[in-house]
Amino acid sequence: MSFKQDHRENKLINGEELIAAVKKTQPDIKTIVFSIEDKSFKIKSLFNNLELNAYVVKGRNSVEELKKAINSIYNNETRILLPKTVANALTEKSIIEIESYDISLLTLLSKGLILNEIATELKNSGITPNK
């Protein structure tokens, strides 16, 4: 979600900023994102942070899917994601998030520490796995 640069000065640098600015003025406005972005973490973030009504990934059937999204929103449906092959992006289990514990563990592994050394390091640092 970005804008092509040209000779004009842009106050908003991407579509996310545009949606946020519009929602500040009109919080109840219905929003559909039509984008080539298909990364599940990004789509989920947009739904959660910008309270989108629909997200349509551009593809072969984009026009039909965009029509479906518009009709669905008109009928007060929410969290529409098309095509359906990308729909699992909104489910909790489809998103893999790396937590600070994971980063600490990977950092220690990259330093060549073995299991006992890693356990000691993490314990000394007060770091525990997230549940």
N, CA and C atoms as a LAMMPS dump frame, in Angstrom:
ITEM: TIMESTEP
0
ITEM: NUMBER OF ATOMS
393
ITEM: BOX BOUNDS ff ff ff
-5.0000000000000000e+02 5.0000000000000000e+02
-5.0000000000000000e+02 5.0000000000000000e+02
-5.0000000000000000e+02 5.0000000000000000e+02
ITEM: ATOMS id mol type element x y z
1 1 1 N 0.838 -1.162 0
2 1 2 C 0 0 0
3 1 3 C 0.892 1.236 0
4 2 1 N 1.243 1.656 -1.176
5 2 2 C 2.122 2.817 -1.287
6 2 3 C 1.684 3.681 -2.452
7 3 1 N 2.204 4.886 -2.461
8 3 2 C 1.903 5.819 -3.533
9 3 3 C 3.131 5.978 -4.417
10 4 1 N 2.902 6.088 -5.703
11 4 2 C 4.001 6.325 -6.627
12 4 3 C 4.5 7.748 -6.429
13 5 1 N 5.803 7.891 -6.3
14 5 2 C 6.399 9.21 -6.099
15 5 3 C 6.331 10.026 -7.394
16 6 1 N 6.054 11.31 -7.241
17 6 2 C 6.113 12.229 -8.377
18 6 3 C 6.638 13.565 -7.873
19 7 1 N 6.408 14.644 -8.613
20 7 2 C 6.96 15.955 -8.288
21 7 3 C 6.261 16.637 -7.11
22 8 1 N 5.104 16.135 -6.709
23 8 2 C 4.345 16.755 -5.632
24 8 3 C 4.822 16.27 -4.268
25 9 1 N 4.698 17.159 -3.291
26 9 2 C 5.03 16.779 -1.917
27 9 3 C 3.842 16.018 -1.331
28 10 1 N 4.125 14.87 -0.757
29 10 2 C 3.072 14.053 -0.161
30 10 3 C 3.085 14.197 1.347
31 11 1 N 1.925 14.487 1.917
32 11 2 C 1.808 14.531 3.369
33 11 3 C 1.593 13.126 3.917
34 12 1 N 1 12.27 3.109
35 12 2 C 0.762 10.878 3.48
36 12 3 C 1.638 10.014 2.576
37 13 1 N 2.393 9.111 3.191
38 13 2 C 3.341 8.355 2.367
39 13 3 C 2.829 6.999 1.903
40 14 1 N 1.713 6.533 2.49
41 14 2 C 1.197 5.23 2.056
42 14 3 C -0.296 5.113 2.347
43 15 1 N -0.861 4.028 1.886
44 15 2 C -2.291 3.801 2.056
45 15 3 C -2.71 3.65 3.505
46 16 1 N -1.834 3.09 4.33
47 16 2 C -2.146 2.948 5.749
48 16 3 C -2.354 4.314 6.398
49 17 1 N -1.458 5.243 6.091
50 17 2 C -1.595 6.6 6.63
51 17 3 C -2.865 7.266 6.104
52 18 1 N -3.191 7.017 4.843
53 18 2 C -4.405 7.586 4.258
54 18 3 C -5.648 7.076 4.989
55 19 1 N -5.72 5.76 5.2
56 19 2 C -6.871 5.186 5.898
57 19 3 C -6.972 5.737 7.316
58 20 1 N -5.847 5.801 8.016
59 20 2 C -5.843 6.326 9.388
60 20 3 C -6.326 7.777 9.411
61 21 1 N -5.886 8.583 8.453
62 21 2 C -6.292 9.992 8.397
63 21 3 C -7.784 10.12 8.108
64 22 1 N -8.292 9.318 7.184
65 22 2 C -9.718 9.356 6.852
66 22 3 C -10.543 8.907 8.053
67 23 1 N -10.096 7.851 8.724
68 23 2 C -10.832 7.326 9.881
69 23 3 C -10.843 8.314 11.045
70 24 1 N -9.838 9.173 11.113
71 24 2 C -9.831 10.213 12.15
72 24 3 C -10.98 11.188 11.915
73 25 1 N -11.211 11.517 10.656
74 25 2 C -12.26 12.455 10.297
75 25 3 C -13.629 11.793 10.276
76 26 1 N -13.671 10.57 9.742
77 26 2 C -14.937 9.834 9.627
78 26 3 C -14.739 8.418 10.188
79 27 1 N -14.815 8.26 11.502
80 27 2 C -14.512 6.967 12.128
81 27 3 C -15.394 5.805 11.671
82 28 1 N -16.596 6.074 11.219
83 28 2 C -17.507 5 10.83
84 28 3 C -17.477 4.669 9.339
85 29 1 N -16.554 5.276 8.613
86 29 2 C -16.496 5.034 7.174
87 29 3 C -16.112 3.58 6.891
88 30 1 N -16.748 3.003 5.9
89 30 2 C -16.445 1.629 5.493
90 30 3 C -15.179 1.654 4.643
91 31 1 N -14.277 0.697 4.887
92 31 2 C -13.016 0.697 4.149
93 31 3 C -12.72 -0.667 3.546
94 32 1 N -12.289 -0.62 2.288
95 32 2 C -11.841 -1.801 1.562
96 32 3 C -10.429 -1.505 1.073
97 33 1 N -9.524 -2.43 1.313
98 33 2 C -8.183 -2.321 0.746
99 33 3 C -8.12 -3.279 -0.435
100 34 1 N -7.611 -2.775 -1.541
101 34 2 C -7.451 -3.53 -2.781
102 34 3 C -5.97 -3.467 -3.118
103 35 1 N -5.238 -4.553 -2.858
104 35 2 C -3.783 -4.493 -2.911
105 35 3 C -3.179 -5.801 -3.41
106 36 1 N -1.931 -5.737 -3.836
107 36 2 C -1.202 -6.947 -4.209
108 36 3 C -0.571 -7.614 -2.992
109 37 1 N -0.557 -6.914 -1.865
110 37 2 C 0.028 -7.457 -0.634
111 37 3 C -0.762 -8.677 -0.172
112 38 1 N -0.076 -9.828 -0.037
113 38 2 C -0.777 -11.044 0.379
114 38 3 C -0.147 -11.718 1.595
115 39 1 N 0.72 -11.006 2.29
116 39 2 C 1.348 -11.572 3.489
117 39 3 C 0.348 -11.545 4.643
118 40 1 N 0.129 -12.711 5.238
119 40 2 C -0.917 -12.849 6.252
120 40 3 C -0.71 -11.929 7.449
121 41 1 N 0.538 -11.765 7.905
122 41 2 C 0.765 -10.91 9.068
123 41 3 C 0.426 -9.462 8.763
124 42 1 N 0.686 -9.035 7.547
125 42 2 C 0.396 -7.659 7.151
126 42 3 C -1.119 -7.438 7.052
127 43 1 N -1.814 -8.389 6.442
128 43 2 C -3.268 -8.275 6.292
129 43 3 C -3.93 -8.248 7.667
130 44 1 N -3.513 -9.152 8.543
131 44 2 C -4.094 -9.196 9.889
132 44 3 C -3.822 -7.886 10.626
133 45 1 N -2.629 -7.374 10.489
134 45 2 C -2.277 -6.106 11.123
135 45 3 C -3.176 -4.972 10.625
136 46 1 N -3.432 -4.942 9.334
137 46 2 C -4.296 -3.906 8.768
138 46 3 C -5.717 -4.021 9.302
139 47 1 N -6.244 -5.244 9.369
140 47 2 C -7.591 -5.436 9.923
141 47 3 C -7.647 -4.972 11.374
142 48 1 N -6.656 -5.343 12.152
143 48 2 C -6.672 -5.017 13.572
144 48 3 C -6.383 -3.548 13.857
145 49 1 N -5.414 -2.979 13.172
146 49 2 C -5.004 -1.6 13.465
147 49 3 C -5.866 -0.543 12.794
148 50 1 N -6.385 -0.845 11.616
149 50 2 C -7.152 0.157 10.868
150 50 3 C -8.641 -0.158 10.812
151 51 1 N -9.027 -1.272 11.424
152 51 2 C -10.43 -1.675 11.461
153 51 3 C -11.052 -1.695 10.066
154 52 1 N -10.377 -2.396 9.163
155 52 2 C -10.882 -2.533 7.794
156 52 3 C -12.172 -3.335 7.783
157 53 1 N -12.975 -3.093 6.777
158 53 2 C -14.173 -3.907 6.563
159 53 3 C -13.877 -5.041 5.594
160 54 1 N -12.983 -4.793 4.638
161 54 2 C -12.662 -5.824 3.647
162 54 3 C -11.257 -5.617 3.098
163 55 1 N -10.688 -6.713 2.659
164 55 2 C -9.369 -6.704 2.024
165 55 3 C -9.448 -7.628 0.826
166 56 1 N -9.119 -7.115 -0.341
167 56 2 C -9.156 -7.906 -1.568
168 56 3 C -7.75 -7.92 -2.151
169 57 1 N -7.226 -9.132 -2.326
170 57 2 C -5.903 -9.276 -2.926
171 57 3 C -6.075 -9.271 -4.441
172 58 1 N -5.298 -8.426 -5.099
173 58 2 C -5.383 -8.345 -6.562
174 58 3 C -4.943 -9.662 -7.186
175 59 1 N -5.674 -10.078 -8.196
176 59 2 C -5.363 -11.319 -8.889
177 59 3 C -6.235 -11.484 -10.109
178 60 1 N -6.345 -12.705 -10.587
179 60 2 C -7.098 -12.992 -11.817
180 60 3 C -8.567 -12.623 -11.728
181 61 1 N -9.177 -12.823 -10.57
182 61 2 C -10.608 -12.547 -10.412
183 61 3 C -10.858 -11.303 -9.565
184 62 1 N -9.94 -10.386 -9.603
185 62 2 C -10.002 -9.207 -8.732
186 62 3 C -11.287 -8.411 -8.851
187 63 1 N -11.738 -8.18 -10.056
188 63 2 C -12.925 -7.347 -10.249
189 63 3 C -14.142 -8.01 -9.611
190 64 1 N -14.307 -9.306 -9.831
191 64 2 C -15.44 -10.025 -9.235
192 64 3 C -15.328 -10.047 -7.711
193 65 1 N -14.124 -10.245 -7.199
194 65 2 C -13.93 -10.286 -5.754
195 65 3 C -14.164 -8.914 -5.129
196 66 1 N -13.767 -7.866 -5.833
197 66 2 C -14.012 -6.513 -5.35
198 66 3 C -15.518 -6.238 -5.298
199 67 1 N -16.248 -6.684 -6.325
200 67 2 C -17.713 -6.537 -6.328
201 67 3 C -18.325 -7.268 -5.136
202 68 1 N -17.843 -8.501 -4.872
203 68 2 C -18.339 -9.284 -3.726
204 68 3 C -18.082 -8.539 -2.419
205 69 1 N -16.897 -7.973 -2.289
206 69 2 C -16.549 -7.248 -1.066
207 69 3 C -17.454 -6.036 -0.88
208 70 1 N -17.706 -5.3 -1.935
209 70 2 C -18.573 -4.121 -1.858
210 70 3 C -19.985 -4.542 -1.458
211 71 1 N -20.499 -5.588 -2.08
212 71 2 C -21.843 -6.087 -1.732
213 71 3 C -21.897 -6.574 -0.292
214 72 1 N -20.869 -7.261 0.149
215 72 2 C -20.839 -7.776 1.52
216 72 3 C -20.846 -6.639 2.53
217 73 1 N -20.073 -5.607 2.263
218 73 2 C -20.03 -4.463 3.172
219 73 3 C -21.355 -3.713 3.147
220 74 1 N -21.941 -3.611 1.979
221 74 2 C -23.251 -2.97 1.862
222 74 3 C -24.277 -3.715 2.72
223 75 1 N -24.124 -5.027 2.83
224 75 2 C -25.02 -5.852 3.639
225 75 3 C -24.538 -5.994 5.085
226 76 1 N -23.673 -5.084 5.497
227 76 2 C -23.166 -4.997 6.872
228 76 3 C -22.33 -6.185 7.332
229 77 1 N -21.738 -6.924 6.423
230 77 2 C -20.785 -7.959 6.799
231 77 3 C -19.453 -7.273 7.081
232 78 1 N -18.631 -7.902 7.908
233 78 2 C -17.327 -7.303 8.227
234 78 3 C -16.224 -8.34 8.084
235 79 1 N -15.001 -7.833 8.081
236 79 2 C -13.797 -8.655 7.988
237 79 3 C -13.85 -9.602 6.787
238 80 1 N -14.13 -9.035 5.633
239 80 2 C -14.194 -9.78 4.385
240 80 3 C -12.78 -9.858 3.819
241 81 1 N -12.344 -11.05 3.5
242 81 2 C -11.03 -11.228 2.888
243 81 3 C -11.191 -12.106 1.661
244 82 1 N -10.817 -11.557 0.522
245 82 2 C -10.915 -12.293 -0.738
246 82 3 C -9.577 -12.227 -1.468
247 83 1 N -9.167 -13.24 -2.178
248 83 2 C -9.862 -14.497 -2.392
249 83 3 C -9.844 -15.365 -1.14
250 84 1 N -10.693 -16.351 -1.12
251 84 2 C -10.817 -17.231 0.044
252 84 3 C -9.523 -17.968 0.345
253 85 1 N -8.664 -18.142 -0.657
254 85 2 C -7.401 -18.847 -0.426
255 85 3 C -6.499 -18.089 0.541
256 86 1 N -6.738 -16.812 0.712
257 86 2 C -5.943 -16 1.628
258 86 3 C -6.683 -15.809 2.954
259 87 1 N -7.903 -16.284 3.028
260 87 2 C -8.755 -16.014 4.184
261 87 3 C -8.194 -16.509 5.506
262 88 1 N -7.36 -17.526 5.481
263 88 2 C -6.809 -18.012 6.749
264 88 3 C -5.841 -17.011 7.374
265 89 1 N -5.57 -15.92 6.687
266 89 2 C -4.697 -14.885 7.243
267 89 3 C -5.293 -14.261 8.492
268 90 1 N -6.595 -14.372 8.667
269 90 2 C -7.238 -13.757 9.82
270 90 3 C -7.376 -14.693 11.007
271 91 1 N -7.05 -15.955 10.823
272 91 2 C -7.171 -16.878 11.942
273 91 3 C -5.937 -16.789 12.818
274 92 1 N -6.129 -16.962 14.101
275 92 2 C -5.036 -16.839 15.064
276 92 3 C -3.89 -17.797 14.768
277 93 1 N -4.21 -19.038 14.42
278 93 2 C -3.186 -20.052 14.257
279 93 3 C -2.361 -19.874 12.99
280 94 1 N -2.805 -19.045 12.075
281 94 2 C -2.075 -18.887 10.832
282 94 3 C -0.929 -17.896 10.954
283 95 1 N -0.912 -17.132 12.02
284 95 2 C 0.107 -16.106 12.184
285 95 3 C 1.189 -16.615 13.121
286 96 1 N 2.416 -16.602 12.646
287 96 2 C 3.543 -16.971 13.488
288 96 3 C 4.226 -15.665 13.89
289 97 1 N 4.235 -15.416 15.18
290 97 2 C 4.861 -14.203 15.671
291 97 3 C 6.109 -14.561 16.448
292 98 1 N 7.158 -13.841 16.221
293 98 2 C 8.399 -14.058 16.945
294 98 3 C 8.399 -13.122 18.146
295 99 1 N 8.472 -13.711 19.322
296 99 2 C 8.453 -12.957 20.572
297 99 3 C 9.888 -12.658 21.001
298 100 1 N 10.035 -11.821 22.026
299 100 2 C 11.374 -11.47 22.512
300 100 3 C 12.117 -12.706 23.021
301 101 1 N 11.393 -13.647 23.622
302 101 2 C 12.018 -14.898 24.07
303 101 3 C 12.642 -15.625 22.885
304 102 1 N 11.909 -15.719 21.79
305 102 2 C 12.404 -16.403 20.597
306 102 3 C 13.664 -15.739 20.065
307 103 1 N 13.661 -14.422 20.08
308 103 2 C 14.833 -13.678 19.595
309 103 3 C 16.028 -13.941 20.496
310 104 1 N 15.793 -13.935 21.804
311 104 2 C 16.883 -14.226 22.747
312 104 3 C 17.433 -15.627 22.521
313 105 1 N 16.55 -16.579 22.366
314 105 2 C 16.953 -17.964 22.137
315 105 3 C 17.758 -18.095 20.843
316 106 1 N 17.27 -17.483 19.78
317 106 2 C 17.983 -17.536 18.498
318 106 3 C 19.343 -16.855 18.577
319 107 1 N 19.404 -15.764 19.324
320 107 2 C 20.681 -15.057 19.493
321 107 3 C 21.693 -15.958 20.193
322 108 1 N 21.273 -16.626 21.254
323 108 2 C 22.169 -17.529 21.988
324 108 3 C 22.581 -18.721 21.127
325 109 1 N 21.649 -19.26 20.365
326 109 2 C 21.983 -20.357 19.457
327 109 3 C 23.002 -19.912 18.407
328 110 1 N 22.827 -18.696 17.901
329 110 2 C 23.751 -18.207 16.871
330 110 3 C 25.152 -17.987 17.414
331 111 1 N 25.26 -17.85 18.732
332 111 2 C 26.574 -17.7 19.375
333 111 3 C 27.222 -19.046 19.661
334 112 1 N 26.486 -20.131 19.365
335 112 2 C 27.044 -21.468 19.524
336 112 3 C 26.862 -22.07 20.904
337 113 1 N 26.027 -21.477 21.742
338 113 2 C 25.809 -22.02 23.077
339 113 3 C 25.042 -23.338 22.991
340 114 1 N 25.331 -24.228 23.931
341 114 2 C 24.611 -25.493 23.988
342 114 3 C 23.45 -25.358 24.968
343 115 1 N 22.611 -26.379 25.038
344 115 2 C 21.368 -26.333 25.797
345 115 3 C 21.548 -25.875 27.246
346 116 1 N 22.483 -26.475 27.962
347 116 2 C 22.698 -26.098 29.367
348 116 3 C 23.131 -24.638 29.501
349 117 1 N 23.983 -24.196 28.597
350 117 2 C 24.456 -22.806 28.633
351 117 3 C 23.311 -21.837 28.33
352 118 1 N 22.47 -22.22 27.394
353 118 2 C 21.324 -21.377 27.035
354 118 3 C 20.374 -21.261 28.22
355 119 1 N 20.092 -22.396 28.87
356 119 2 C 19.2 -22.391 30.035
357 119 3 C 19.749 -21.472 31.12
358 120 1 N 21.044 -21.548 31.371
359 120 2 C 21.674 -20.7 32.398
360 120 3 C 21.586 -19.234 32.011
361 121 1 N 21.907 -18.92 30.772
362 121 2 C 21.847 -17.526 30.277
363 121 3 C 20.442 -16.954 30.436
364 122 1 N 19.454 -17.699 29.978
365 122 2 C 18.073 -17.221 30.041
366 122 3 C 17.629 -17.037 31.499
367 123 1 N 17.982 -17.996 32.341
368 123 2 C 17.608 -17.903 33.764
369 123 3 C 18.269 -16.697 34.411
370 124 1 N 19.553 -16.486 34.145
371 124 2 C 20.28 -15.339 34.716
372 124 3 C 19.702 -13.995 34.232
373 125 1 N 19.161 -14.012 33.022
374 125 2 C 18.57 -12.784 32.463
375 125 3 C 17.126 -12.596 32.854
376 126 1 N 16.555 -13.605 33.524
377 126 2 C 15.146 -13.51 33.925
378 126 3 C 14.189 -13.688 32.767
379 127 1 N 14.642 -14.35 31.736
380 127 2 C 13.823 -14.542 30.537
381 127 3 C 13.149 -15.898 30.594
382 128 1 N 11.828 -15.913 30.404
383 128 2 C 11.074 -17.159 30.391
384 128 3 C 10.25 -17.237 29.124
385 129 1 N 9.919 -18.458 28.702
386 129 2 C 9.093 -18.595 27.496
387 129 3 C 7.711 -17.992 27.691
388 130 1 N 7.156 -17.46 26.593
389 130 2 C 5.778 -16.934 26.625
390 130 3 C 4.821 -18.093 26.502
391 131 1 N 3.685 -17.966 27.122
392 131 2 C 2.691 -19.041 27.063
393 131 3 C 1.535 -18.634 26.21
